[in-house]
Amino acid sequence: MSKRQWLIIFGVIVVALPFLGFPLNWNAAFSVALGLLIIIVAYRIAPTTEAMATNSEDLPYAEHHSDIATKTIPKQANIPEESITSDSQSNQ
């Protein structure tokens, strides 16, 4: 079983513990023991990708840096204005 599955199982037991009918002393002891188990298992889970990443290139995403201010944008096709106006007039 994975560590995450163990955490889910321990969590379900913690939620169900008050309804199982154990004496208060037992209930307190079980709660402390399960709390410690949850802490131990959670501590041993592998760190997230952000914590493992040594630099920004190791992250699962990349921020896009564009130098669009220095690039020239290509002009649109040169269409004579007469053909545009004549097309719109012939459609009327």
Wavefront OBJ file of the C-alpha trace (Angstrom):
o trace
v 0.000 0.000 0.000
v 1.131 3.513 -0.690
v 1.739 6.016 2.068
v -1.161 8.109 0.868
v -3.498 5.126 1.233
v -2.242 4.602 4.785
v -3.009 8.246 5.558
v -6.557 7.804 4.286
v -7.040 4.650 6.372
v -5.687 6.341 9.515
v -7.919 9.348 8.840
v -11.011 7.178 8.543
v -10.124 5.444 11.826
v -9.653 8.808 13.548
v -13.077 9.944 12.313
v -14.760 6.684 13.384
v -12.954 6.379 16.738
v -15.433 8.417 18.846
v -18.317 6.236 17.624
v -16.699 2.844 18.334
v -17.623 2.855 22.032
v -14.180 2.558 23.613
v -13.662 3.955 27.131
v -12.384 7.530 27.214
v -8.870 6.508 28.301
v -8.565 4.048 25.422
v -10.032 6.581 23.041
v -7.422 9.156 24.070
v -4.583 6.626 23.746
v -5.772 5.520 20.289
v -6.098 9.146 19.197
v -2.545 9.954 20.268
v -1.143 6.806 18.631
v -2.991 7.415 15.369
v -1.961 11.073 15.404
v 1.686 10.056 15.722
v 1.308 7.510 12.913
v -0.229 10.161 10.661
v 2.631 12.545 11.413
v 5.252 9.873 10.676
v 3.648 8.727 7.422
v 3.062 12.304 6.245
v 6.681 13.187 7.007
v 7.932 10.255 4.932
v 5.898 11.131 1.844
v 8.163 12.335 -0.962
v 8.437 16.108 -1.221
v 6.535 17.930 -3.944
v 8.152 18.725 -7.273
v 8.671 22.337 -6.233
v 10.668 21.286 -3.177
v 12.720 18.799 -5.225
v 13.487 21.259 -8.012
v 16.965 22.696 -7.834
v 16.307 25.411 -10.379
v 13.429 26.746 -12.444
v 14.213 24.414 -15.346
v 13.286 21.377 -13.225
v 9.736 22.589 -12.547
v 6.839 20.982 -14.449
v 5.856 24.331 -15.959
v 7.756 27.130 -17.629
v 7.031 30.802 -17.554
v 7.037 32.224 -21.059
v 9.430 35.122 -21.526
v 8.869 36.861 -24.814
v 10.953 39.552 -26.390
v 8.058 40.755 -28.526
v 8.998 44.390 -27.952
v 12.183 43.867 -29.946
v 10.641 41.789 -32.739
v 8.925 43.224 -35.765
v 5.424 42.062 -36.488
v 4.859 41.018 -40.120
v 2.479 43.220 -42.075
v -0.772 41.844 -43.365
v -1.188 41.120 -47.038
v -1.304 44.260 -49.145
v -4.840 44.397 -50.466
v -5.720 47.472 -52.535
v -8.482 49.534 -50.973
v -10.315 49.732 -54.287
v -10.942 45.989 -54.334
v -12.320 46.082 -50.805
v -14.678 48.956 -51.525
v -15.769 47.564 -54.876
v -16.579 44.188 -53.289
v -18.655 45.794 -50.556
v -20.504 47.985 -53.095
v -21.287 45.061 -55.419
v -22.801 43.085 -52.534
v -25.378 45.780 -51.799
l 1 2 3 4 5 6 7 8 9 10 11 12 13 14 15 16 17 18 19 20 21 22 23 24 25 26 27 28 29 30 31 32 33 34 35 36 37 38 39 40 41 42 43 44 45 46 47 48 49 50 51 52 53 54 55 56 57 58 59 60 61 62 63 64 65 66 67 68 69 70 71 72 73 74 75 76 77 78 79 80 81 82 83 84 85 86 87 88 89 90 91 92
